[in-house]
């Protein structure tokens, strides 16, 4: 089993390095790509050092675009093309998530058995192993997996080759910042099925990749002020 795994990065280097280290412990043969979306100099230097030591591809988006971050659409377009060329699934792992060594093998095994899949998400848990954001709606579930018509998050999510070849990410609305909701709804619209695996939990440090979003819970007024005045977090 093989897959392309990607992690988009914008600063938050401590969490990012933990994400990278966990991915490199995987029991699956991976092509791993970290996309650095105009991070600061400290983050870029740390990623360059980590890439040399651990062996992954680092793509600095400043080398290929002048568009300010977030450039999630560009990341997804590039990764989709790579996955299609190699005919292997694409797995997105956000930089505030830590996978387990068998996370990808569980996702890929499920993909091989469930041939109607469009997207397969690993459920997220906190440090105590309890289901947390963004999958709180599934809290208390004990089965191995579930079919869902709700949107999947990109925290740790596999996109299958049949789905990737059915919908080009070049069609994504570039005025948006994040695309997990759009893409997961598109998967269902194209008659694929989306699943959540409860037997492949991943540790999610909620909003650790975008610390400013913690304001949504600690200072909602300030969060929504920044969201609307600075145009942040367009979904």
Residue pairs with C-beta under 8 A, 6 or more apart in sequence:
1 28
1 29
1 104
1 105
1 108
1 109
1 112
2 28
2 29
2 30
2 31
2 86
2 88
2 108
3 28
3 30
3 31
3 88
3 89
3 90
3 91
3 104
3 107
3 108
3 158
4 30
4 31
4 32
4 33
4 79
4 82
4 83
4 86
4 88
4 89
4 90
4 91
5 23
5 26
5 30
5 31
5 32
5 33
5 90
5 91
5 92
5 93
5 104
6 32
6 33
6 34
6 35
6 75
6 79
6 90
6 91
6 92
6 93
7 16
7 19
7 20
7 23
7 32
7 33
7 34
7 35
7 92
7 93
7 94
7 95
8 35
8 37
8 70
8 72
8 75
8 92
8 94
8 95
9 16
9 34
9 35
9 36
9 37
9 39
9 43
9 47
9 95
9 209
10 37
10 38
10 39
10 69
10 70
10 95
10 209
10 210
11 39
11 40
11 43
12 43
12 95
12 96
12 208
12 209
12 210
12 211
13 39
13 42
13 43
13 46
13 47
15 95
15 96
15 205
15 208
15 209
16 34
16 43
16 47
16 95
16 209
17 46
17 50
18 98
19 93
19 94
19 95
19 96
19 97
19 98
19 99
20 34
20 50
20 54
20 56
21 54
22 98
22 99
22 100
23 30
23 32
23 93
23 99
24 32
24 54
24 55
24 56
25 101
26 99
26 101
26 103
26 104
26 105
27 101
27 102
27 104
27 105
28 104
28 105
28 108
30 104
31 57
31 82
31 86
31 88
32 56
32 57
33 56
33 57
33 58
33 59
33 79
33 82
34 47
34 51
34 56
34 57
34 58
34 59
35 59
35 61
35 71
35 75
35 78
35 79
36 43
36 44
36 47
36 58
36 59
36 60
36 61
36 62
37 61
37 69
37 70
37 71
37 72
37 75
38 61
38 62
38 68
38 69
38 71
39 47
44 60
47 58
48 58
50 56
51 57
51 58
59 78
61 69
61 71
61 74
61 75
64 74
65 71
65 74
67 74
70 177
70 178
72 177
72 178
72 179
73 169
73 172
73 174
73 176
73 179
76 169
76 172
76 179
76 183
77 169
77 170
77 172
79 90
79 92
80 90
80 164
80 168
80 169
82 90
83 89
83 90
83 159
83 161
83 164
84 161
84 164
84 165
87 161
88 161
89 107
89 108
89 111
89 158
89 159
89 160
89 161
89 164
90 158
90 159
90 164
91 104
91 107
91 156
91 157
91 158
91 159
92 154
92 156
92 157
92 159
93 99
93 155
93 156
93 202
94 154
94 155
94 156
94 209
95 208
95 209
96 155
96 204
96 205
96 206
96 207
96 208
96 209
97 124
97 155
97 156
97 202
97 203
97 204
97 205
98 202
98 203
98 205
99 122
99 156
99 202
100 200
100 201
100 202
102 200
103 122
103 156
103 200
103 202
106 122
106 197
106 199
106 200
107 120
107 122
107 156
107 158
107 197
107 200
108 158
110 117
110 120
110 145
110 195
110 197
111 117
111 120
111 158
111 160
114 120
114 193
114 195
116 192
116 193
117 158
117 160
117 163
117 192
117 193
117 194
117 195
118 159
118 160
118 162
118 163
118 187
118 188
118 190
118 192
118 193
118 194
119 152
119 157
119 158
119 159
119 160
119 163
119 183
119 184
119 187
119 192
119 194
119 195
120 157
120 158
120 160
120 194
120 195
120 196
120 197
121 135
121 152
121 153
121 155
121 156
121 157
121 158
121 194
121 195
121 196
121 197
122 155
122 156
122 157
122 196
122 197
122 200
122 201
122 202
123 131
123 135
123 138
123 196
123 197
123 198
123 200
123 201
123 202
124 131
124 132
124 133
124 134
124 135
124 153
124 155
124 156
124 201
124 202
124 203
124 204
124 206
125 131
125 132
125 201
125 202
125 203
125 204
126 132
126 203
126 204
126 206
127 203
129 201
130 139
131 138
131 139
131 140
131 141
131 201
132 204
132 206
133 204
133 206
133 207
134 153
134 155
134 206
135 153
135 196
137 150
138 146
138 196
138 198
141 198
142 198
143 198
144 197
144 198
144 199
145 195
145 196
145 197
145 198
145 199
146 195
146 196
146 198
147 193
147 194
147 195
148 194
148 195
148 196
149 188
149 194
151 180
151 181
151 184
151 185
152 180
152 184
152 194
152 196
153 180
154 178
154 179
154 180
155 202
155 204
156 202
157 180
159 183
159 187
160 192
162 192
163 187
163 190
163 192
166 190
166 192
167 183
167 186
167 187
167 190
169 179
169 183
172 179
172 182
172 183
173 182
175 234
176 182
176 234
176 235
177 232
177 233
177 234
177 235
178 233
178 234
178 235
181 235
182 235
184 194
187 193
187 194
188 194
207 213
207 214
207 216
212 223
212 226
212 232
213 223
213 233
215 222
215 223
215 226
216 223
226 232
227 233
